[in-house]
Amino acid sequence: MNSALDPGTVLAICVMAGATIFNRTAGFFLMRLVPVTPRVRRILDSLPGAVLVAIVAPAAVHGDKAMAAGLAVAFLVTWRTKNDFYAVLAAVLVGAAIRALGF
């Protein structure tokens, strides 16, 4: 039997998808009730970077050299260009290059 089609796995994926859909729609409707002050705007503007660092930083700290180099490049590109897209693109390219070279 193929373990990818295990009913428990399919159920877990469906439950997680439902939870994700609920959280996204609930956040959308709840944010309509929150007045967007300058402080709230700054918090919302910083969320994408915070999420990215929360995902990448643990891997970088625990010895993945490609991830650490990508994170460093992302910080530098963000600092120089103030553009999140370019930072992510540069980090992915640097990480892929380091892994391709076998480091």
Helices and strands as residue ranges (DSSP letters): G 3-5, H 7-31, H 38-61, H 65-81, H 84-100
